Amino acid sequence: MAGDGARYVRNDQVVWNTVDGEAVALNPETGVYYGFNTTASVVWQYLASPKTVKEIIDFVASEFSADPTRIHDDVVVLLQDLEQYSLIRIM
């Protein structure tokens, strides 16, 4: 995962849609299909423009009531997954 100042944004090559309130994404370059839960779907939509980890955590905290440490850990894991599958870009 990139450093603290890194900004994350959706890979513009990824095709995605929302089904029953949850996002699904397909990276046609890799063939990777990824399904998001409700919280991850909100993060995915938020990544329409570049965001830092702190911005993402603050946004999730404003949308959901959860322990800040848990939010941090969950966001980091999500970003690692999305990076691994080339669904996001790091700027």
C-alpha positions in Angstrom: 0.0 0.0 0.0 1.2 3.5 -0.8 2.3 6.1 1.7 0.1 8.4 3.7 0.0 11.2 1.1 -1.2 8.8 -1.7 -4.5 9.4 -3.3 -6.7 6.6 -4.5 -9.2 6.7 -7.4 -11.2 4.2 -9.4 -9.5 2.8 -12.4 -11.4 4.4 -15.3 -11.1 1.2 -17.3 -13.3 -0.7 -14.8 -16.9 -1.2 -15.7 -19.3 -1.1 -12.7 -22.9 -0.9 -11.7 -25.0 -1.0 -8.6 -27.3 -4.0 -8.0 -29.7 -3.9 -5.0 -27.6 -1.2 -3.4 -24.3 -2.9 -3.7 -21.7 -2.2 -6.4 -20.2 -4.8 -8.7 -17.1 -4.1 -10.8 -15.4 -5.8 -13.7 -11.9 -5.0 -14.9 -11.9 -6.0 -18.6 -8.2 -5.8 -18.7 -7.7 -8.5 -16.1 -11.1 -10.3 -16.1 -11.5 -9.6 -12.4 -15.0 -9.4 -11.2 -15.5 -7.9 -7.7 -18.6 -7.6 -5.5 -18.8 -5.0 -2.8 -20.8 -5.1 0.4 -22.9 -2.0 1.3 -20.1 -0.1 3.1 -17.5 -0.9 0.4 -20.0 0.2 -2.2 -20.2 3.6 -0.6 -16.4 3.8 -0.6 -16.2 2.7 -4.2 -18.6 5.5 -5.3 -16.7 8.0 -3.2 -13.5 7.1 -5.1 -14.9 8.8 -8.3 -12.2 11.5 -7.6 -8.8 11.0 -5.9 -9.0 10.6 -2.1 -6.4 10.0 0.7 -6.9 7.3 3.2 -7.8 9.9 5.8 -10.4 11.4 3.6 -11.9 8.0 3.0 -11.9 7.1 6.7 -13.5 10.5 7.6 -16.2 10.0 5.0 -17.0 6.4 6.1 -17.1 7.7 9.7 -19.6 10.4 8.7 -21.8 7.8 6.9 -21.7 4.9 9.4 -21.5 4.6 13.2 -18.4 2.5 13.9 -15.2 2.4 15.9 -12.6 4.6 14.2 -9.9 1.9 14.5 -12.2 -0.6 12.8 -13.0 1.8 10.0 -9.3 2.4 9.5 -8.5 -1.3 9.4 -11.4 -2.1 7.1 -10.6 0.8 4.7 -7.0 -0.3 4.5 -7.9 -3.9 3.7 -10.4 -2.7 1.1 -7.9 -0.5 -0.6 -5.3 -3.3 -0.6 -7.8 -5.6 -2.3 -8.8 -3.0 -4.9 -5.2 -2.3 -5.6 -4.3 -6.0 -5.9 -7.1 -6.5 -8.5 -6.2 -3.2 -10.4 -9.6 -1.7 -9.7 -8.1 1.5 -8.3 -5.1 3.6 -9.2 -2.8 5.3 -6.8 -1.8 8.9 -7.6 
